[in-house]
Amino acid sequence: MRDNQHSVGEEHKGTRSAPVHAYLYDADGHDREVALDGLCIRDLGWRNLLWVDVGTRDRQVLEPLVGLFDLKRDSLRELLRPQDDLYLDNYGEYFQFDVMALSPAGESGHEALLPRHRAVHLEFLVGPRWIMTVHDADLPFLRAFREQDKGETLIGALSPPALVASLLDWHLTAYFDALAALEAFLDRLDETMLTRAAKRSLLPGVVEVRRRVSRLRRLLASHRLVFYGLSRPDFAHVVESDASSHYRSLERRFERAVDAVDHARDLVNGSFDLLTTRTAEATNDLVRRLTFVTLLLGVFSAIAGIFGMNFEIPYWHWGAEGFWGVISALVAVSIGVTVIARRRNWI
């Protein structure tokens, strides 16, 4: 949007600023942020498109919007208390549905390289020339959609379902970005495993990525009702608009997102297999070293036992020279056995 935008509530002094932003896209004029006070929805033309973004679920904020857009009371109940299961409802003049969006939640451990995301309910209400989005957390993809426009656009000429299709595409992009971050973290783990000996400290990282991939898959799977429902032939709001082809493409992109999550899960399994292989190699190396040390100690014990027999032989009268001779023999045997073991890759 343009730099001369202002937030809702700032046009009237003494009115408390609310987390509601209304963006009017005018294909024949200027795209701008407007105040909802005094705005008549029926005055919107076919070259105008109003997007109201609500960043709260406060009843005092949502009640006026229900009257402004002539929403049903069931819609308000869904907005105030979102359910775990996603839905797609048709109210005749408008339709309403729910998706699970990803909101940044800071960074976790594991060298602070693995960003965290929180699942947030995002409701869409789509009318003849307006759409409304309701959420109670920061959603970067909505902000990025608005900030991409550096000048006047023709978004106002789009139908509301077409704009929603674009926003849902950005919504799926957030999932792809989350998967890319997880895959990058796995790549760093794999590189660490290949360049250094595997450590048990790497296992929590693999487990954490596995847990997050499974969570992303569950979140995406819950969207089947919405993405398949919007592209069904019986959903007239989309079929009769210019967005039907966009929703078919959106359905295919949703399927690719599910496939990408499955691929990420395979990558996690591959990283775990690599970790177990490297751990087995480290264990084998340790066993070989222990075997070698045991063999060496056995040789020392045999030599010491031979010279510890209580027979009267001239050697026992050699004194210190005999002692140091035995020590020298032990050192020579150790060096010789070590050289042979290194050449044959025993240690």
FIZA-729013 format. One record per residue (C-alpha): residue in one letter; chain; y, z negated, x negated. Coordinates in Angstrom, 3 decimals. Layout:
BEGIN
{drennu 'A', 'A', {Y, Z, X}}
...
% end
This chain:
BEGIN
{drennu 'M', 'A', {0.000, 0.000, 0.000}}
{drennu 'R', 'A', {3.617, 0.346, -1.031}}
{drennu 'D', 'A', {5.578, -2.242, -3.012}}
{drennu 'N', 'A', {7.971, -2.942, -0.147}}
{drennu 'Q', 'A', {5.256, -4.510, 1.981}}
{drennu 'H', 'A', {5.657, -7.989, 3.359}}
{drennu 'S', 'A', {3.106, -10.425, 4.715}}
{drennu 'V', 'A', {2.802, -11.192, 8.402}}
{drennu 'G', 'A', {5.105, -14.009, 9.422}}
{drennu 'E', 'A', {7.699, -13.416, 6.734}}
{drennu 'E', 'A', {9.894, -11.259, 8.947}}
{drennu 'H', 'A', {10.759, -14.212, 11.154}}
{drennu 'K', 'A', {12.269, -17.253, 9.537}}
{drennu 'G', 'A', {10.841, -20.574, 10.564}}
{drennu 'T', 'A', {7.434, -19.037, 11.346}}
{drennu 'R', 'A', {4.611, -20.427, 9.271}}
{drennu 'S', 'A', {2.899, -17.752, 7.226}}
{drennu 'A', 'A', {-0.692, -17.184, 8.402}}
{drennu 'P', 'A', {-3.590, -15.585, 6.462}}
{drennu 'V', 'A', {-3.320, -12.467, 8.622}}
{drennu 'H', 'A', {-2.229, -9.108, 7.220}}
{drennu 'A', 'A', {-1.694, -6.005, 9.334}}
{drennu 'Y', 'A', {-1.619, -2.587, 7.670}}
{drennu 'L', 'A', {-0.333, 0.386, 9.623}}
{drennu 'Y', 'A', {-1.474, 3.751, 8.299}}
{drennu 'D', 'A', {0.799, 6.504, 9.596}}
{drennu 'A', 'A', {-0.281, 10.052, 8.723}}
{drennu 'D', 'A', {3.167, 11.382, 9.733}}
{drennu 'G', 'A', {5.235, 8.573, 8.243}}
{drennu 'H', 'A', {4.902, 5.644, 5.853}}
{drennu 'D', 'A', {1.874, 3.459, 5.277}}
{drennu 'R', 'A', {3.134, -0.103, 5.421}}
{drennu 'E', 'A', {2.310, -3.685, 6.187}}
{drennu 'V', 'A', {3.735, -4.783, 9.539}}
{drennu 'A', 'A', {4.169, -7.915, 11.572}}
{drennu 'L', 'A', {2.067, -8.302, 14.691}}
{drennu 'D', 'A', {4.832, -10.004, 16.654}}
{drennu 'G', 'A', {5.965, -7.600, 19.347}}
{drennu 'L', 'A', {3.465, -4.925, 18.347}}
{drennu 'C', 'A', {1.932, -3.021, 21.275}}
{drennu 'I', 'A', {-1.538, -1.701, 20.589}}
{drennu 'R', 'A', {-1.212, 0.949, 23.306}}
{drennu 'D', 'A', {1.707, 2.526, 21.393}}
{drennu 'L', 'A', {-0.568, 3.557, 18.530}}
{drennu 'G', 'A', {-0.910, 7.324, 18.423}}
{drennu 'W', 'A', {-3.775, 9.499, 17.198}}
{drennu 'R', 'A', {-2.055, 9.770, 13.829}}
{drennu 'N', 'A', {-1.781, 5.974, 13.489}}
{drennu 'L', 'A', {-4.425, 3.512, 12.433}}
{drennu 'L', 'A', {-3.944, -0.258, 12.391}}
{drennu 'W', 'A', {-6.054, -2.499, 10.182}}
{drennu 'V', 'A', {-5.739, -6.253, 10.712}}
{drennu 'D', 'A', {-7.343, -8.343, 7.979}}
{drennu 'V', 'A', {-7.861, -12.013, 8.891}}
{drennu 'G', 'A', {-8.714, -14.398, 6.065}}
{drennu 'T', 'A', {-9.611, -17.440, 8.152}}
{drennu 'R', 'A', {-11.718, -18.545, 11.112}}
{drennu 'D', 'A', {-9.142, -20.939, 12.458}}
{drennu 'R', 'A', {-9.061, -20.888, 16.267}}
{drennu 'Q', 'A', {-5.254, -21.166, 16.300}}
{drennu 'V', 'A', {-5.040, -17.955, 14.275}}
{drennu 'L', 'A', {-7.721, -16.033, 16.147}}
{drennu 'E', 'A', {-6.692, -16.916, 19.718}}
{drennu 'P', 'A', {-3.473, -14.808, 19.655}}
{drennu 'L', 'A', {-5.428, -11.860, 18.268}}
{drennu 'V', 'A', {-7.909, -12.079, 21.129}}
{drennu 'G', 'A', {-5.043, -11.626, 23.588}}
{drennu 'L', 'A', {-3.333, -8.920, 21.513}}
{drennu 'F', 'A', {-6.441, -6.724, 21.298}}
{drennu 'D', 'A', {-7.847, -7.765, 24.699}}
{drennu 'L', 'A', {-11.095, -9.048, 23.176}}
{drennu 'K', 'A', {-13.941, -10.640, 25.075}}
{drennu 'R', 'A', {-14.567, -14.374, 24.781}}
{drennu 'D', 'A', {-17.998, -13.639, 23.294}}
{drennu 'S', 'A', {-16.241, -11.923, 20.419}}
{drennu 'L', 'A', {-14.198, -15.033, 19.740}}
{drennu 'R', 'A', {-17.316, -17.198, 19.729}}
{drennu 'E', 'A', {-18.932, -14.946, 17.137}}
{drennu 'L', 'A', {-15.800, -15.055, 14.985}}
{drennu 'L', 'A', {-15.506, -18.825, 15.109}}
{drennu 'R', 'A', {-19.179, -19.581, 14.477}}
{drennu 'P', 'A', {-20.944, -16.754, 12.634}}
{drennu 'Q', 'A', {-24.716, -16.831, 12.977}}
{drennu 'D', 'A', {-27.263, -16.442, 10.193}}
{drennu 'D', 'A', {-28.659, -13.257, 11.748}}
{drennu 'L', 'A', {-26.440, -10.190, 11.618}}
{drennu 'Y', 'A', {-25.602, -8.394, 14.838}}
{drennu 'L', 'A', {-24.207, -5.171, 16.269}}
{drennu 'D', 'A', {-22.576, -5.555, 19.700}}
{drennu 'N', 'A', {-21.043, -2.917, 21.930}}
{drennu 'Y', 'A', {-18.259, -4.144, 24.246}}
{drennu 'G', 'A', {-17.361, -0.764, 25.726}}
{drennu 'E', 'A', {-13.746, -0.392, 24.564}}
{drennu 'Y', 'A', {-14.654, -1.638, 21.095}}
{drennu 'F', 'A', {-17.682, -2.649, 19.071}}
{drennu 'Q', 'A', {-18.276, -5.570, 16.733}}
{drennu 'F', 'A', {-20.738, -6.240, 13.949}}
{drennu 'D', 'A', {-21.336, -8.577, 11.034}}
{drennu 'V', 'A', {-22.260, -7.962, 7.382}}
{drennu 'M', 'A', {-22.859, -10.239, 4.410}}
{drennu 'A', 'A', {-20.252, -9.543, 1.737}}
{drennu 'L', 'A', {-20.219, -10.830, -1.838}}
{drennu 'S', 'A', {-17.415, -13.144, -2.932}}
{drennu 'P', 'A', {-16.972, -14.242, -6.582}}
{drennu 'A', 'A', {-18.023, -17.848, -7.186}}
{drennu 'G', 'A', {-17.201, -18.264, -10.878}}
{drennu 'E', 'A', {-19.668, -18.172, -13.745}}
{drennu 'S', 'A', {-22.822, -20.145, -14.354}}
{drennu 'G', 'A', {-24.538, -21.193, -17.531}}
{drennu 'H', 'A', {-26.614, -18.905, -19.708}}
{drennu 'E', 'A', {-23.699, -18.250, -22.078}}
{drennu 'A', 'A', {-21.376, -17.703, -19.106}}
{drennu 'L', 'A', {-22.461, -14.042, -19.026}}
{drennu 'L', 'A', {-23.965, -14.087, -15.556}}
{drennu 'P', 'A', {-21.345, -13.974, -12.773}}
{drennu 'R', 'A', {-22.148, -15.759, -9.549}}
{drennu 'H', 'A', {-21.527, -14.492, -6.026}}
{drennu 'R', 'A', {-21.369, -16.259, -2.711}}
{drennu 'A', 'A', {-22.542, -14.566, 0.481}}
{drennu 'V', 'A', {-19.748, -14.458, 3.059}}
{drennu 'H', 'A', {-19.908, -13.341, 6.689}}
{drennu 'L', 'A', {-17.565, -10.400, 7.263}}
{drennu 'E', 'A', {-16.987, -9.337, 10.864}}
{drennu 'F', 'A', {-15.748, -5.883, 11.839}}
{drennu 'L', 'A', {-14.148, -5.200, 15.213}}
{drennu 'V', 'A', {-13.464, -1.527, 15.824}}
{drennu 'G', 'A', {-11.291, -0.251, 18.674}}
{drennu 'P', 'A', {-9.768, 3.112, 19.693}}
{drennu 'R', 'A', {-7.019, 3.146, 17.004}}
{drennu 'W', 'A', {-7.470, -0.185, 15.277}}
{drennu 'I', 'A', {-9.938, -2.218, 13.278}}
{drennu 'M', 'A', {-10.058, -5.928, 12.512}}
{drennu 'T', 'A', {-11.874, -7.648, 9.652}}
{drennu 'V', 'A', {-12.473, -11.406, 9.704}}
{drennu 'H', 'A', {-13.728, -13.484, 6.771}}
{drennu 'D', 'A', {-13.076, -16.894, 5.246}}
{drennu 'A', 'A', {-13.281, -16.134, 1.504}}
{drennu 'D', 'A', {-11.739, -13.752, -0.988}}
{drennu 'L', 'A', {-13.414, -10.327, -0.906}}
{drennu 'P', 'A', {-12.301, -8.237, -3.893}}
{drennu 'F', 'A', {-13.543, -4.933, -2.478}}
{drennu 'L', 'A', {-11.139, -5.172, 0.497}}
{drennu 'R', 'A', {-8.253, -5.847, -1.843}}
{drennu 'A', 'A', {-9.353, -3.019, -4.153}}
{drennu 'F', 'A', {-9.449, -0.599, -1.214}}
{drennu 'R', 'A', {-5.839, -1.376, -0.358}}
{drennu 'E', 'A', {-4.625, -1.323, -3.962}}
{drennu 'Q', 'A', {-6.103, 2.102, -4.725}}
{drennu 'D', 'A', {-3.359, 3.804, -2.721}}
{drennu 'K', 'A', {-0.263, 4.275, -4.871}}
{drennu 'G', 'A', {1.560, 6.521, -2.425}}
{drennu 'E', 'A', {1.462, 7.863, 1.107}}
{drennu 'T', 'A', {-1.989, 8.723, 2.474}}
{drennu 'L', 'A', {-3.554, 10.496, 5.447}}
{drennu 'I', 'A', {-5.724, 7.516, 6.365}}
{drennu 'G', 'A', {-3.830, 7.274, 9.642}}
{drennu 'A', 'A', {-5.422, 10.557, 10.742}}
{drennu 'L', 'A', {-8.916, 9.093, 10.382}}
{drennu 'S', 'A', {-10.773, 7.594, 13.278}}
{drennu 'P', 'A', {-11.412, 3.834, 13.082}}
{drennu 'P', 'A', {-15.186, 4.377, 12.630}}
{drennu 'A', 'A', {-14.435, 6.652, 9.676}}
{drennu 'L', 'A', {-12.299, 3.994, 7.994}}
{drennu 'V', 'A', {-15.004, 1.409, 8.662}}
{drennu 'A', 'A', {-17.560, 3.729, 7.042}}
{drennu 'S', 'A', {-15.365, 3.844, 3.954}}
{drennu 'L', 'A', {-15.047, 0.063, 3.872}}
{drennu 'L', 'A', {-18.812, -0.339, 4.274}}
{drennu 'D', 'A', {-19.287, 2.035, 1.352}}
{drennu 'W', 'A', {-17.081, -0.238, -0.748}}
{drennu 'H', 'A', {-19.102, -3.142, 0.572}}
{drennu 'L', 'A', {-22.302, -1.582, -0.797}}
{drennu 'T', 'A', {-20.529, -0.858, -4.074}}
{drennu 'A', 'A', {-20.069, -4.618, -4.518}}
{drennu 'Y', 'A', {-23.862, -4.987, -4.364}}
{drennu 'F', 'A', {-24.311, -2.208, -6.913}}
{drennu 'D', 'A', {-21.800, -3.951, -9.205}}
{drennu 'A', 'A', {-23.666, -7.248, -8.859}}
{drennu 'L', 'A', {-26.933, -5.506, -9.751}}
{drennu 'A', 'A', {-25.289, -3.826, -12.743}}
{drennu 'A', 'A', {-24.152, -7.230, -14.045}}
{drennu 'L', 'A', {-27.686, -8.609, -13.669}}
{drennu 'E', 'A', {-29.186, -5.605, -15.442}}
{drennu 'A', 'A', {-26.664, -5.924, -18.289}}
{drennu 'F', 'A', {-27.636, -9.571, -18.679}}
{drennu 'L', 'A', {-31.312, -8.584, -18.784}}
{drennu 'D', 'A', {-30.559, -5.990, -21.460}}
{drennu 'R', 'A', {-28.960, -8.680, -23.625}}
{drennu 'L', 'A', {-31.970, -10.936, -23.101}}
{drennu 'D', 'A', {-34.367, -8.128, -24.057}}
{drennu 'E', 'A', {-32.355, -7.363, -27.176}}
{drennu 'T', 'A', {-32.461, -11.016, -28.155}}
{drennu 'M', 'A', {-36.230, -11.114, -27.635}}
{drennu 'L', 'A', {-36.751, -8.000, -29.764}}
{drennu 'T', 'A', {-34.506, -9.030, -32.636}}
{drennu 'R', 'A', {-35.434, -12.704, -32.832}}
{drennu 'A', 'A', {-38.468, -14.799, -32.172}}
{drennu 'A', 'A', {-38.891, -15.609, -28.498}}
{drennu 'K', 'A', {-37.737, -19.059, -27.511}}
{drennu 'R', 'A', {-38.415, -21.117, -24.444}}
{drennu 'S', 'A', {-34.629, -21.303, -23.947}}
{drennu 'L', 'A', {-34.709, -17.630, -22.866}}
{drennu 'L', 'A', {-37.067, -18.308, -19.966}}
{drennu 'P', 'A', {-34.437, -19.984, -17.706}}
{drennu 'G', 'A', {-32.276, -16.867, -18.002}}
{drennu 'V', 'A', {-35.119, -14.621, -16.838}}
{drennu 'V', 'A', {-35.939, -16.999, -13.989}}
{drennu 'E', 'A', {-32.299, -17.135, -12.886}}
{drennu 'V', 'A', {-31.998, -13.341, -12.805}}
{drennu 'R', 'A', {-35.261, -13.118, -10.852}}
{drennu 'R', 'A', {-33.928, -15.598, -8.318}}
{drennu 'R', 'A', {-30.633, -13.712, -7.884}}
{drennu 'V', 'A', {-32.313, -10.332, -7.533}}
{drennu 'S', 'A', {-34.541, -11.756, -4.800}}
{drennu 'R', 'A', {-31.470, -13.175, -3.067}}
{drennu 'L', 'A', {-29.658, -9.817, -3.211}}
{drennu 'R', 'A', {-32.716, -8.121, -1.758}}
{drennu 'R', 'A', {-32.857, -10.571, 1.145}}
{drennu 'L', 'A', {-29.160, -10.059, 1.818}}
{drennu 'L', 'A', {-29.468, -6.286, 1.761}}
{drennu 'A', 'A', {-32.586, -6.313, 3.928}}
{drennu 'S', 'A', {-30.702, -8.240, 6.601}}
{drennu 'H', 'A', {-28.295, -5.271, 6.942}}
{drennu 'R', 'A', {-30.908, -2.861, 8.327}}
{drennu 'L', 'A', {-29.927, -3.698, 11.891}}
{drennu 'V', 'A', {-26.304, -2.779, 11.167}}
{drennu 'F', 'A', {-26.646, 0.333, 9.001}}
{drennu 'Y', 'A', {-29.463, 1.874, 11.035}}
{drennu 'G', 'A', {-27.843, 0.838, 14.304}}
{drennu 'L', 'A', {-24.513, 2.478, 13.470}}
{drennu 'S', 'A', {-26.233, 5.778, 12.713}}
{drennu 'R', 'A', {-28.420, 5.822, 15.837}}
{drennu 'P', 'A', {-27.791, 8.685, 18.280}}
{drennu 'D', 'A', {-27.277, 6.251, 21.162}}
{drennu 'F', 'A', {-24.327, 4.544, 19.472}}
{drennu 'A', 'A', {-21.586, 6.591, 21.125}}
{drennu 'H', 'A', {-18.693, 4.984, 19.255}}
{drennu 'V', 'A', {-19.860, 6.682, 16.077}}
{drennu 'V', 'A', {-21.631, 9.764, 17.441}}
{drennu 'E', 'A', {-18.569, 10.893, 19.369}}
{drennu 'S', 'A', {-16.213, 10.361, 16.431}}
{drennu 'D', 'A', {-15.655, 12.323, 13.235}}
{drennu 'A', 'A', {-17.617, 9.698, 11.281}}
{drennu 'S', 'A', {-21.209, 10.474, 12.331}}
{drennu 'S', 'A', {-21.961, 12.332, 9.086}}
{drennu 'H', 'A', {-20.392, 9.492, 7.089}}
{drennu 'Y', 'A', {-22.738, 6.960, 8.669}}
{drennu 'R', 'A', {-25.770, 9.101, 7.922}}
{drennu 'S', 'A', {-24.651, 9.237, 4.303}}
{drennu 'L', 'A', {-23.995, 5.513, 4.439}}
{drennu 'E', 'A', {-27.546, 4.909, 5.663}}
{drennu 'R', 'A', {-28.916, 6.881, 2.709}}
{drennu 'R', 'A', {-26.719, 4.920, 0.299}}
{drennu 'F', 'A', {-27.982, 1.694, 1.830}}
{drennu 'E', 'A', {-31.560, 2.834, 1.160}}
{drennu 'R', 'A', {-30.594, 3.629, -2.444}}
{drennu 'A', 'A', {-29.165, 0.126, -2.770}}
{drennu 'V', 'A', {-32.466, -1.371, -1.601}}
{drennu 'D', 'A', {-34.302, 0.859, -4.090}}
{drennu 'A', 'A', {-31.925, -0.280, -6.834}}
{drennu 'V', 'A', {-32.748, -3.907, -6.064}}
{drennu 'D', 'A', {-36.470, -3.132, -6.227}}
{drennu 'H', 'A', {-35.889, -1.423, -9.565}}
{drennu 'A', 'A', {-33.995, -4.478, -10.802}}
{drennu 'R', 'A', {-36.930, -6.653, -9.793}}
{drennu 'D', 'A', {-39.214, -4.417, -11.859}}
{drennu 'L', 'A', {-36.827, -4.847, -14.791}}
{drennu 'V', 'A', {-37.061, -8.621, -14.430}}
{drennu 'N', 'A', {-40.853, -8.420, -14.440}}
{drennu 'G', 'A', {-40.645, -6.240, -17.555}}
{drennu 'S', 'A', {-38.391, -8.790, -19.265}}
{drennu 'F', 'A', {-40.827, -11.555, -18.375}}
{drennu 'D', 'A', {-43.723, -9.523, -19.768}}
{drennu 'L', 'A', {-41.716, -8.944, -22.960}}
{drennu 'L', 'A', {-41.001, -12.662, -23.213}}
{drennu 'T', 'A', {-44.659, -13.577, -22.788}}
{drennu 'T', 'A', {-45.685, -10.920, -25.331}}
{drennu 'R', 'A', {-43.183, -12.174, -27.882}}
{drennu 'T', 'A', {-44.302, -15.742, -27.213}}
{drennu 'A', 'A', {-47.938, -14.715, -27.748}}
{drennu 'E', 'A', {-46.968, -12.996, -31.010}}
{drennu 'A', 'A', {-45.154, -16.115, -32.169}}
{drennu 'T', 'A', {-48.202, -18.202, -31.250}}
{drennu 'N', 'A', {-50.487, -15.849, -33.172}}
{drennu 'D', 'A', {-48.211, -16.060, -36.204}}
{drennu 'L', 'A', {-48.303, -19.841, -36.012}}
{drennu 'V', 'A', {-52.098, -19.858, -35.706}}
{drennu 'R', 'A', {-52.406, -17.575, -38.742}}
{drennu 'R', 'A', {-50.140, -19.837, -40.786}}
{drennu 'L', 'A', {-52.054, -22.918, -39.712}}
{drennu 'T', 'A', {-55.354, -21.200, -40.594}}
{drennu 'F', 'A', {-54.015, -20.269, -43.988}}
{drennu 'V', 'A', {-52.787, -23.805, -44.671}}
{drennu 'T', 'A', {-56.152, -25.178, -43.532}}
{drennu 'L', 'A', {-57.962, -22.800, -45.885}}
{drennu 'L', 'A', {-55.694, -23.759, -48.759}}
{drennu 'L', 'A', {-56.197, -27.462, -48.137}}
{drennu 'G', 'A', {-59.930, -26.856, -47.965}}
{drennu 'V', 'A', {-59.868, -25.239, -51.412}}
{drennu 'F', 'A', {-57.858, -28.167, -52.768}}
{drennu 'S', 'A', {-60.317, -30.616, -51.262}}
{drennu 'A', 'A', {-63.263, -28.736, -52.745}}
{drennu 'I', 'A', {-61.722, -28.694, -56.216}}
{drennu 'A', 'A', {-60.693, -32.322, -55.990}}
{drennu 'G', 'A', {-64.179, -33.236, -54.774}}
{drennu 'I', 'A', {-65.838, -31.437, -57.655}}
{drennu 'F', 'A', {-63.737, -33.242, -60.221}}
{drennu 'G', 'A', {-64.160, -36.516, -58.405}}
{drennu 'M', 'A', {-67.963, -36.684, -58.940}}
{drennu 'N', 'A', {-69.000, -39.732, -60.949}}
{drennu 'F', 'A', {-70.945, -38.052, -63.766}}
{drennu 'E', 'A', {-70.344, -38.694, -67.452}}
{drennu 'I', 'A', {-69.123, -35.341, -68.756}}
{drennu 'P', 'A', {-66.813, -34.621, -71.683}}
{drennu 'Y', 'A', {-64.058, -33.568, -69.271}}
{drennu 'W', 'A', {-63.436, -37.135, -68.168}}
{drennu 'H', 'A', {-62.292, -37.976, -71.670}}
{drennu 'W', 'A', {-59.564, -35.340, -71.740}}
{drennu 'G', 'A', {-56.998, -37.750, -70.315}}
{drennu 'A', 'A', {-53.607, -36.380, -69.219}}
{drennu 'E', 'A', {-54.419, -32.893, -70.426}}
{drennu 'G', 'A', {-57.310, -32.640, -67.999}}
{drennu 'F', 'A', {-55.141, -33.906, -65.123}}
{drennu 'W', 'A', {-52.436, -31.339, -65.679}}
{drennu 'G', 'A', {-55.087, -28.668, -66.176}}
{drennu 'V', 'A', {-56.469, -29.351, -62.690}}
{drennu 'I', 'A', {-52.978, -29.316, -61.195}}
{drennu 'S', 'A', {-52.257, -25.986, -62.877}}
{drennu 'A', 'A', {-55.502, -24.555, -61.527}}
{drennu 'L', 'A', {-54.599, -25.656, -58.006}}
{drennu 'V', 'A', {-51.167, -24.022, -58.284}}
{drennu 'A', 'A', {-52.677, -20.810, -59.618}}
{drennu 'V', 'A', {-55.225, -20.707, -56.803}}
{drennu 'S', 'A', {-52.447, -21.313, -54.236}}
{drennu 'I', 'A', {-50.332, -18.493, -55.621}}
{drennu 'G', 'A', {-53.268, -16.106, -55.776}}
{drennu 'V', 'A', {-54.437, -16.847, -52.225}}
{drennu 'T', 'A', {-50.861, -16.570, -50.894}}
{drennu 'V', 'A', {-50.367, -13.158, -52.525}}
{drennu 'I', 'A', {-53.639, -11.877, -51.076}}
{drennu 'A', 'A', {-52.761, -13.235, -47.612}}
{drennu 'R', 'A', {-49.322, -11.625, -47.645}}
{drennu 'R', 'A', {-50.716, -8.248, -48.685}}
{drennu 'R', 'A', {-53.241, -8.321, -45.850}}
{drennu 'N', 'A', {-50.654, -9.594, -43.323}}
{drennu 'W', 'A', {-52.523, -12.804, -42.672}}
{drennu 'I', 'A', {-49.257, -14.743, -42.853}}
% end
